[in-house]
Structure formats: structure tokens, C-alpha cells
Amino acid sequence: MPRMKPSQRIYAWFEQRLQLEGPIADAAFHPVPRTTASWFYVFGSAAFTLFLLQVVTGILLALVYVPSAGEAWNSLNVLNHQIPLGWYLRALHGWGSNFMVAIVFIHMTQVFLFGAYKYPRELTWTFGVFLLILTLGMAFTGQVLRFDQDAYWGLGIGVSMVSRVPLIGGGLVHILLGGPIIAGATLARFFDLHVFVIPGLLLGFALLHIWMVLKLGVNEWPMPGRLVRRSTYVAEYNRLAHEDGIPFLPGAFWKDLAFSAAIVAAVAVCAYFFGPSGPGGPPDPAIIQTNPKPDFPFLWIFSILAYLPPALETPVILIAPILALLALFAVPFVAGEGEKSWTRRPVAVLAVALIAVAWGEFTQLAGTTPWSPHMEAWSSDPIPVHYLRNATPLVRQGANVFQEKQCRNCHSIGGLGGQRGPALDDVATRMTRDQMRFKVVTGGGNMPAFGKDLSPAEIEALVAYLSTLHPANERPAYTPSRPYTDTGSPAATPPPAASGSTP
């Protein structure tokens, strides 16, 4: 027996104890159908490569980042301006996140169109759905960790949506924030989610996903007329893989490697030329002159919610995500057999096309969505003069409150002002004084509560001013406790009680 080299003896020592050579060889050289050695099958490997990039850059960032409400913003600025190439490390991590979300979506679309979710790969698809959810969770929690003004208010919007969940909404908010408000414990919790919980789950589901691919094989090219039948598919696939198959390494692996390298290079180029995202201004809850928007992967959600009528927001927020997830999970169980080729599945192709067009349109609309308050309206758009002619001192005081407290950021008068809330030119015909007072104090829907920010005198003055906002030929609503008499106009004959519209 020839004498082994020292390196061979070391390898043999470890192999005798770990016995990894067999499983690794089986995974690397297992046969796959020749048609799967295609550029259409490289997105899964690219997504896993980007995840590894996120892990490496995230570990390096965690060496400097301080998950503290008082220090997080400063630590990011230290990375941006004081540590050599710290800005580039942040940019790699940020752009890697954007690319990973995009690649995972593309991979899911390719799997759907190629029918790779059908028998016996139902569980592979299910794990993929979980990976998609976790990838989006990583992106969202990463945005929160910037903890600048946009992240602060964006988190506030996000948890306000969570709070609408019946019965458990308040408890979920406490779990996420570490209390009823965004405070010191909030950032620590999101840091734990972003660095430990979600990456751990991602790695676990990714390994399960890869295991299922190895055991069940890579989906063959979807040939028209080659139907999936539970009774015959496994035998047909094994025959195809062995009779017209090639080893995964190197037959198909080199394309995965080349595409993954190209994606990492694209991330590196974008990071260099476009740099990291933020941080913007330091978080300050006292500053409401901000225009929070989510990162690019979530702009479409932002835009959809912006254009929804207020009455539909809560039902859509609570029901639409559940229906979407149920649909994704149900796909392989509802359509687990039959045709795979997209050329013979026009409904599937049409569905993907409609979703893609809707996504692009809503993402584009997010740049001009009326969800964003008009943050300069209170200073740049004066109240039209005719609204204050013959006004009483109380009404004039209310107009000052209306302007100074920046109500016009979200509400317009005379066509000037924000569009997030409804126009107030005729609010006095839609709401009684008591309803106005209640809405100002308690808020509701997307309107914040001002009960703690306005004194009782300011609230009464503001309500007096709002009560004057009605067309000249229409009477204002009537409140039995406070007849409409203090605005310079005669008391009106009581009309029917107004509905509870949002001011």
C-alpha cells in the first residue's frame, strides 16, 4: 500500500470520523435531466448566495452597530464617515437585501410558471413561500435598524396596522415594540429579529428547501403535453434523469456559479456607485415634518394603502395578506397534477402578467401617492381669505390653530393642502360639532389623536372654525348640545344628524 502524504492522512482522519464524502459526492454528482442545465434554473442558487453575502456583511456591521435608541443613528454615521470603507460595507448589505428580495420573487415566479410546485414537490414550494416571507421580514427589520426619522415614522405606521388586528392587536404591538410606544426596547427587539431570529429561520428553511431539491430532483424542463400524474411521475422522472441526465457538477453547477458571481458583482457595482441608504435625520417624535416611505420592496404596499378609501383600509390590511398567503400555500394542493408548460397554462401566465403590471404601476405611483402629507402646506398655503370674512374672534383663533398645528398637511381647503385626508371645504355639512370634537381628540383610522397636543380652549376654537366650513347654500350639521350660533351665522333649522365621516 503506497505511503499517504501528510495532507491525505489528515483528510482520512477527519473523513473516518465525519463520513461526509459520501453525502457530499451524492449531492454534487447526482444526475439531473439535461434540460435543467439552463439559465432559467439559476435563481435559487443566486438567492442562497445573496443570503450568505448578507450574513457575512451583517456580522461585520454588527461589530460596530449599537442597537440602542440613543446610539444607533450615531453608529451608522461612524460607519459612513469614520471607518474606512464602512460606507461601502453598509452599501453592500443594503443593496444585497434589495437584490435578494428581487431574486427570490423572480425564482418564485419561475417555479410557478414551470409548474415545479406540482407533485411531488408540494413541500418544496411550501418551504419556498416561508423563505419569501422571511426575506421580506429581513428587509423590513433592516430598514427599522437605520433608526432615522423615516424609519421611526415608518415603524409607527407599520405597528399601527398591526394594532388593527382584533383582540390580539394590542398584544402584538407590545411584543414588537417592547411596550405601547417606540422606546428603548424597540430597537433591541428588532435587532434580535434581524440578526438572530429571522436569519436562523431563513437558514433552517433554506437547508430544508435544498434537501428537498436533492431528494426529489430538479424539476425537468416543462414540455407541452408531458402531464404530471401521481401514479407515474416519479418513475418517469427517474428514467429521464438516468437515461438523458448529466451530473449536477459540473453539468449544471457552472451556470449557477457564473450567474451568482454576476449577481454579486452587480451588488458590488451598485454599492459603489449609489452608496448606502441613509441614515436621514435622527429620530425625533416631536418633529412631524417628515415624509416616511418604506424601502423599494415595500413601495407597492404603501401605494395600495394610500389609494384605498379610509373605510376599506382596515378590512384590506387584515384580510388581503391572509388571502394572499392562503392562495400561495394552496397552489400545489389545488393544481398538483396536469400540465406544467406555461404555453398551455394561459391562466397562470395571465395571472403573473397582471401581478407584474400592477406591481410596477403601484411602485411607480408611490412616488406621488397622496398618502404622503404635504408637509409645507401649513406654511406655504394660506387659508383662503373668504373663509375668514366676518368671522368671530373664536373662529379666527381656530383658524390659527388649524394652521399652526399643521392640519393642512393632510387636509385641503380651497384645493390647497394635503390629500391624505378628505378635503374640509364642506366638513360642517358632514359632521356635527360633537363629532368633530370627538375626532380631533381621539383620532381614528389614519388620523392621529390630538387630545394630548391641544388644550381644551384650542380644541373648542378649532371646532368653531371647522363649523364654518360649508358651502354658502348649504346648512351646517346640528348638534343639540351646541347649536351653531357662534360663527357669525344665524342658527340653522336642525337638519338630520350627519354621518360620522372622517375630518
C-alpha positions, 0 to 999 in steps of 0.5 A: 500500500503506497505511503499517504502524504501528510495532507491525505492522512489528515483528510482520512482522519477527519473523513473516518470520523465525519463520513461526509464524502459520501453525502457530499459526492451524492449531492454534487454528482447526482444526475439531473435531466439535461434540460435543467442545465439552463439559465432559467434554473439559476435563481435559487442558487443566486438567492442562497448566495445573496443570503450568505453575502448578507450574513457575512456583511451583517456580522461585520456591521454588527461589530460596530452597530449599537442597537440602542435608541440613543446610539444607533443613528450615531453608529451608522454615521461612524460607519459612513464617515469614520471607518474606512470603507464602512460606507461601502460595507453598509452599501453592500448589505443594503443593496444585497437585501434589495437584490435578494428580495428581487431574486427570490420573487423572480425564482418564485415566479419561475417555479410557478410558471414551470409548474415545479410546485406540482407533485411531488414537490408540494413541500418544496414550494411550501418551504419556498413561500416561508423563505419569501416571507422571511426575506421580506421580514429581513428587509423590513427589520433592516430598514427599522435598524437605520433608526432615522426619522423615516424609519421611526415614522415608518415603524409607527405606521407599520405597528399601527396596522398591526394594532388593527388586528382584533383582540390580539392587536394590542398584544402584538404591538407590545411584543414588537415594540417592547411596550405601547410606544417606540422606546428603548426596547424597540430597537433591541427587539428588532435587532434580535429579529434581524440578526438572530431570529429571522436569519436562523429561520431563513437558514433552517428553511433554506437547508430544508428547501435544498434537501428537498431539491436533492431528494426529489430532483430538479424539476425537468424542463416543462414540455407541452403535453408531458402531464404530471400524474401521481401514479407515474411521475416519479418513475418517469422522472427517474428514467429521464434523469438516468437515461438523458441526465448529466451530473449536477457538477459540473453539468449544471453547477457552472451556470449557477456559479457564473450567474451568482458571481454576476449577481454579486458583482452587480451588488458590488457595482451598485454599492459603489456607485449609489452608496448606502441608504441613509441614515436621514435625520435622527429620530425625533417624535416631536418633529412631524415634518417628515415624509416616511416611505418604506424601502423599494420592496415595500413601495407597492404596499404603501401605494395600495394603502394610500389609494384605498378609501379610509373605510376599506383600509382596515378590512384590506390590511387584515384580510388581503395578506391572509388571502394572499398567503392562503392562495400561495400555500394552496397552489400545489394542493389545488393544481398538483397534477396536469400540465406544467408548460406555461404555453398551455397554462394561459391562466397562470401566465395571465395571472403573473402578467397582471401581478407584474403590471400592477406591481410596477404601476403601484411602485411607480405611483408611490412616488406621488401617492397622496398618502404622503402629507404635504408637509409645507402646506401649513406654511406655504398655503394660506387659508383662503381669505373668504373663509375668514370674512366676518368671522368671530374672534373664536373662529379666527383663533381656530383658524390659527390653530388649524394652521399652526398645528399643521392640519393642512398637511393632510387636509385641503381647503380651497384645493390647497393642502394635503390629500391624505385626508378628505378635503374640509371645504364642506366638513360642517355639512358632514359632521356635527360639532360633537363629532368633530370634537370627538375626532380631533381628540381621539383620532381614528383610522389614519388620523392621529389623536390630538387630545394630548397636543391641544388644550381644551380652549384650542380644541373648542376654537378649532371646532368653531372654525371647522363649523364654518366650513360649508358651502354658502347654500348649504346648512351646517350639521346640528348638534343639540348640545351646541347649536351653531350660533357662534360663527357669525351665522344665524342658527340653522333649522336642525337638519338630520344628524350627519354621518360620522365621516372622517375630518 
